[in-house]
């Protein structure tokens, strides 16, 4: 009995496959709703008299407001630069094996993260209550004066706290010291994101700790540090509105003053929104280019380490 094998019958013509695209009906429904809502919002902006665009445009670009915008930008830059420097130092101290340095860094971060910034700003704005004058000299000179019965003053230099610690200085101190605590955690997280093997390889090549930080750790950690630092800078720009409690005559203080004097508060609120939108957009563009630059730099730093390890192995 012979078995009969079965084989698939080959078709002479290939069957055509008809591809039917997936239909997304709800996308068009949602898109239509968004278009309608956007048109309604634009119509409201153009027709509602409460906005008073002419009044807002005439006063939101007034010289006091432009000066306030300049003070806001300067305050943001100065506070962030000081905060970043403090944060880097505190992060290095926190990762140190010295328990005293690590403890001091922890206490600083704990305190300035716990106290709200508005409280710090009001506190620094009232330093004149705590110290009417700041003086530099030999302490406890009154003991010597009482001992010899003479009028002795060993103060070399002094200044009135209320004159030197202006609203701008108090605002800068409050924002910078507070920002230093947050930047310390950001920098520490970036440094700890680098594999320990790269640090060990750098130490095996004879690199000291400062050189390892500058050439290996920090360039690669920038990929982790830059995005939250950009967010902190934008948050700092907005937090400058809090210095109206000091005051420091920044952007929000000037706009709020115009609205209070003219009894047109709402148009000045719209002007403040537009000002902060414009300044924040500029910062976001700057952040994008900085992130792209350090993303390239981190790859270069990793390549340097691989090259150095290869050279050491070949030797």
Helices and strands as residue ranges (DSSP letters): H 25-47, H 53-60, H 63-94, H 99-114, H 117-125, H 127-130, E 133-137, H 141-148, E 155-160, H 161-164, H 167-192, H 196-204, H 209-212, I 213-217, H 218-239, G 240-245, H 251-262, H 265-314
